[in-house]
Structures are given as structure tokens and as C-alpha cells.
Amino acid sequence: MTEYKDIATPSRTKEILKQYGFSFKKSLGQNFLTEPNILRNIAATANLSEEDRIIEIGPGIGALTEHLARSNGQVLSFEIDQRLIEVLEDTMSPYPNVTVVNEDILKADVKQISEEVFKEEGPIKVVANLPYYITTPIMMHLLMSGLDVESMTVMMQKEVADRITAVPGTKAYGSLSIAVQYYMEAKLAFIVPKTAFVPQPNVDSAIIHLSKRSEPVVNVIDEDFFFTVTKSAFTQRRKTLWNNLTSHFGKDEKTKAWLETSLEEVGIDPKRRGETLSIQEFGKLSNSLMTNKK
Ligand code: SAM
């Protein structure tokens, strides 16, 4: 494929924005990347090939999209802002392998649209510079969409990236780390300074790379219940597991006996804090609570 001039240089971005009289909408998390090297690094981290089916959220004026398109894989981009559709028709015209859909990603049936758009079979890879006001909902929407996602290479505010990739025993570790790491292996790839964007956001950003686990990290009997137990253990971070569990499930004798039996059965000290438990321990605990019934 012919290499076209990068969209994301500061001067070309400025030119495109001017040509279309585009004004940024803060409410849509519109911070565009204007550093071609960073975009190249994101695409390289995603490790794309022509066999891939690539899903992007929020293409903006196509800064990252063109780097995805250059892999020769099939690209499907969801953009909520109608004003950007005509810009993308223009900037993406050299790339027939890109399809832009004007939809809110959170309302879109991503699985069905992917089946309609992607002609060829192939691994599904999500790559995006996410709108920061809805980072977590988007991640959860995609993880629970029923799509068989092979990997996700996504940019977000650094603080959220730290929480997603956190390990037990750290301040950043919580129910979000577990919700994501239950499905995927999570690694922080690299940090991006605020100066790489126009307009500049208030915080630094980070790219994380998530890859599908070949084996589930833990076999849970009931996923909803597993997530309920996990969330309840972090309700008040400074409290012990016992305090959080009894606050959530009840303090009556029957409930306490049920909780005590399971904690003992799986060898977890009730005086520990939720943040010290691994995903496996949460899995064992929720399975035991499920089997022992109240
Ligand atoms: N990919 C571009 C870049 O890297 O320069 C733009 C990234 S910008 C951080 C986020 C983009 O997501 C914007 O284009 C914004 O309009 C779009 N967006 C915001 N909310 C969205 C939603 N709910 N569904 C789809 N796109 C959304």
C-alpha cells in the first residue's frame, strides 16, 4: 500500500481542523494525538497483520486509524461525532480497508456490526485512543460484548491504566483490576505525556496491552456472584474483608456462620483486607460461598 503523509503531524492536523472549521467538544473527550511516532508505537504494540480484524473506538480525524489501516488488516471504527464523519471520508479515502460507523460505542451492538462489516475471519484486536470520560464503561462493554477479543491496545488516563494493571497488595489494585484481569492479561506498555495531544488534557496518559488468557485465571461457578463478592470486598478499602463482607451480606448469626465456614475452608484470614487477595483467592472464596449456600 502507498504510504501517505501522516495525518497526525501538528501542522497537518491544524490544516484539517481549519479546513472543516472543527471545534473540539470537551464533553466527547476530544483530545487528538499529534505525534506520529507515538501512533506508530501504538500500532506496533498492537502487533497487527493483514489477517486481523481491528476495532477502533473514536477515530477523531483518523490519526491512529491510518496507522491501523497500514497493517492491511480490516478496520472498523466507531465515531459518535457526526461532524467527524465527512472529515474521515476524506482522510480515510486512501484506505479501502477502513469502515467508519457513526455510532455511540456504548449503544452499539459491536458483535453484530463486526459480523456485518468484517468479510474475512481473523483475530479481533481492539486498538484505540479512548475518550477518557467513559474509559471503564467502554472496556467493560467490549469485554462483555460476546466478541472473542484477542487483544486490546488502548490509551487512557494513566491513573486508570495503573488501576487496570495493578497487582494485589498495591494501592491501585481493586475491583476494576480484577474485572479486567479476569478476562485478559494486562500490561502497561508506555506512558504518553500530555504535550502529545491537541488540546492538551489535564493528565498524562498510558497505553496498556491486554491479551486474552489461554486458560481462565480461575474457574468460577457463577461470574456475577464472583464480581459481587469482589466488589463488596473493596467497598471500604480500609476495612477488613470480614467487615466488608458482613456489611454487604448481613451481620446475622446465620450469615456470619456461612461466611466463616467458607473463609476457613479456603484458608483466607478474615482480618485481611480485600486488596491483598489475588483473583484466584476471590474465585475460591466465591465458589465456596456459592456451594455452601446460606
Ligand atoms: N483517535 C483520535 C486520536 O487519537 O487523535 C481521537 C481520540 S479522542 C481521545 C476520542 C474520540 O472518541 C473522539 O473522536 C470522540 O468524538 C470519540 N468518542 C467520544 N465518545 C464516543 C462514544 N461514546 N462512541 C464513539 N466515539 C466516541
Residues whose N, C-alpha, C, O or C-beta is under 5 A from the ligand:
A	BS01	SAM	L28 G29 Q30 N31 F32 L33 I57 G58 P59 G60 A63 L64 F78 E79 I80 D81 E103 D104 I105 L106 N129 L130 P131
